[in-house]
Amino acid sequence: MVKIYPSKAPEAAEAFLDEVKKEDYNSLKFFRILKKPVPLLIQTGAPENNPLLSYFKPRPFSYKGIPHYRGSIAMAVDPLSGGFTSQFYILLSDAPYLDRKDPVIGEIIKGMEVIKKIGIGDSILYIKQVSDG
């Protein structure tokens, strides 16, 4: 279970929730898993499971000072444009060096033990928004 914080990263959180409503993330695979030398992150959100694609053009965002800690969910930023894309990642450990680089939109509030077991090629069955509050 995750909690999204629209007030802390409004542009990115809104884009994420729009993709959830359109069911674009359903059935996507995790294509980037960084677990060595220390567990760092798992990443998904690319159309056709192609890490070079996004469901929308990179969008600008305003940084609100949300730290990148274990369980954070952040939107991946395109290095060329500096805007966030539809791809997102979940941190497996604290990553303060990512602060001010990628917008954190929420956090895992239940089920981190399952997140830690995700590997390359594992898929999201579905993501469903259960409340607005």
C-alpha positions as CSV (number, residue, x, y, z in Angstrom):
1,M,0.0,0.0,0.0
2,V,1.3,3.4,-0.9
3,K,0.5,7.0,0.1
4,I,0.8,9.7,-2.5
5,Y,1.4,13.3,-1.4
6,P,-0.1,15.7,-4.0
7,S,0.6,18.8,-1.9
8,K,4.3,18.0,-1.7
9,A,5.0,17.3,-5.4
10,P,1.9,18.5,-7.2
11,E,2.9,18.2,-10.8
12,A,4.5,14.8,-10.5
13,A,1.9,13.3,-8.1
14,E,-1.0,14.5,-10.4
15,A,0.8,12.9,-13.5
16,F,1.3,9.7,-11.6
17,L,-2.3,9.5,-10.5
18,D,-3.5,10.3,-14.0
19,E,-1.5,7.3,-15.3
20,V,-3.0,5.1,-12.6
21,K,-6.5,6.2,-13.6
22,K,-5.8,5.4,-17.2
23,E,-4.4,2.0,-16.0
24,D,-1.2,2.6,-18.0
25,Y,1.0,1.1,-15.2
26,N,-1.0,-2.2,-15.1
27,S,1.0,-5.2,-16.3
28,L,4.3,-3.3,-16.7
29,K,7.5,-5.0,-15.8
30,F,10.2,-3.7,-13.5
31,F,13.1,-3.1,-15.8
32,R,15.7,-1.6,-13.5
33,I,16.7,-3.3,-10.3
34,L,19.7,-1.9,-8.4
35,K,20.5,-4.2,-5.5
36,K,24.3,-4.4,-5.5
37,P,26.6,-3.5,-3.8
38,V,23.6,-2.3,-1.6
39,P,19.9,-2.5,-2.2
40,L,19.0,0.9,-3.9
41,L,15.9,0.9,-6.1
42,I,13.5,-0.8,-8.4
43,Q,12.1,1.1,-11.4
44,T,9.1,0.7,-13.8
45,G,6.6,2.9,-15.7
46,A,7.9,2.7,-19.2
47,P,5.5,2.0,-22.1
48,E,6.0,-1.3,-23.7
49,N,8.5,-2.0,-20.9
50,N,11.0,0.1,-22.9
51,P,13.2,2.2,-20.6
52,L,13.7,4.8,-23.3
53,L,10.0,5.6,-23.5
54,S,7.5,7.6,-21.4
55,Y,3.7,8.0,-21.5
56,F,4.2,11.7,-21.8
57,K,6.9,14.3,-22.6
58,P,9.2,15.2,-19.7
59,R,7.5,17.8,-17.5
60,P,9.1,20.4,-15.2
61,F,8.6,20.2,-11.5
62,S,9.1,22.3,-8.4
63,Y,11.2,20.7,-5.7
64,K,9.5,20.8,-2.3
65,G,12.4,19.4,-0.2
66,I,11.1,15.9,0.3
67,P,14.0,13.6,1.2
68,H,14.7,10.3,-0.6
69,Y,14.5,7.7,2.1
70,R,13.8,3.9,2.1
71,G,10.3,3.3,0.8
72,S,10.0,6.6,-1.1
73,I,8.4,6.6,-4.5
74,A,9.9,9.1,-6.9
75,M,9.3,10.0,-10.6
76,A,12.4,9.4,-12.8
77,V,13.8,12.5,-14.4
78,D,15.0,12.7,-18.0
79,P,18.7,13.7,-17.8
80,L,18.5,15.7,-21.1
81,S,15.5,17.9,-20.3
82,G,15.5,17.8,-16.5
83,G,11.8,17.1,-16.5
84,F,10.1,14.1,-14.9
85,T,8.7,11.2,-17.0
86,S,6.1,8.5,-16.5
87,Q,8.7,6.2,-15.1
88,F,8.9,5.9,-11.3
89,Y,11.1,4.1,-8.8
90,I,10.9,2.9,-5.2
91,L,13.9,3.2,-3.0
92,L,15.2,0.2,-1.1
93,S,17.5,2.3,1.0
94,D,18.0,6.0,1.9
95,A,19.5,8.0,-1.0
96,P,20.1,11.6,0.1
97,Y,22.3,12.3,-2.9
98,L,19.0,12.1,-5.0
99,D,17.4,15.0,-3.1
100,R,16.7,17.9,-5.4
101,K,17.1,15.7,-8.4
102,D,13.9,13.6,-8.7
103,P,10.5,14.5,-7.3
104,V,9.3,12.2,-4.4
105,I,5.6,11.7,-4.7
106,G,4.9,9.3,-1.9
107,E,6.0,6.4,0.1
108,I,5.3,2.7,0.8
109,I,3.2,2.5,4.0
110,K,2.6,-1.3,3.9
111,G,4.3,-4.2,2.1
112,M,7.9,-3.1,1.9
113,E,8.9,-6.8,2.5
114,V,7.2,-7.6,-0.9
115,I,8.9,-4.7,-2.6
116,K,12.3,-5.9,-1.5
117,K,11.7,-9.3,-3.3
118,I,10.9,-7.8,-6.7
119,G,13.3,-8.7,-9.5
120,I,13.9,-8.0,-13.2
121,G,10.9,-8.9,-15.2
122,D,8.5,-9.0,-12.3
123,S,5.3,-7.2,-13.2
124,I,2.8,-4.9,-11.6
125,L,-0.6,-6.7,-11.7
126,Y,-2.5,-3.5,-11.3
127,I,-2.4,-0.2,-9.4
128,K,-5.7,1.1,-8.1
129,Q,-6.5,4.4,-6.3
130,V,-8.6,3.6,-3.3
131,S,-9.2,7.1,-1.9
132,D,-8.5,10.8,-2.5
133,G,-7.5,11.5,1.1
